[in-house]
Amino acid sequence: MIDELESRIAPLRDVATKGDLEVTKLALQKEIEQVRLSLQKEIEQVRKEIEQVRGEVEQVRLSLEKEIEQVKASVIKWVAGLLVVQTGVIVSVIALLR
């Protein structure tokens, strides 16, 4: 019976003392703080990268707006020119049919 009870109880060398637990606790708290600081730095770096990407996107947007305006003006010129030519063709056809 005593042997059975002894086998259920952890050996004394495996039992942690309060001092061991406190040391482990402090070590873990220090490690957690280091990880927290590291994460804060990484978050700040990501925020800077996001701002940089936003600036690049804004530049591309402005560039595209400018190109769209140029294409729009070009299309208007072509349509106006074609209207003049079409009007001339219609007038010529009517003049020939008379």
Secondary structure, DSSP 4 states (H G I P E B T S, - for coil): -HHHHHHHSPPGGGPPPHHHHHHHHHHHHHHHHHHHHHHHHHHHHHHHHHHHHHHHHHHHHHHHHHHHHHHHHHHHHHHHHHHHHHHHHHHHHHHHH-
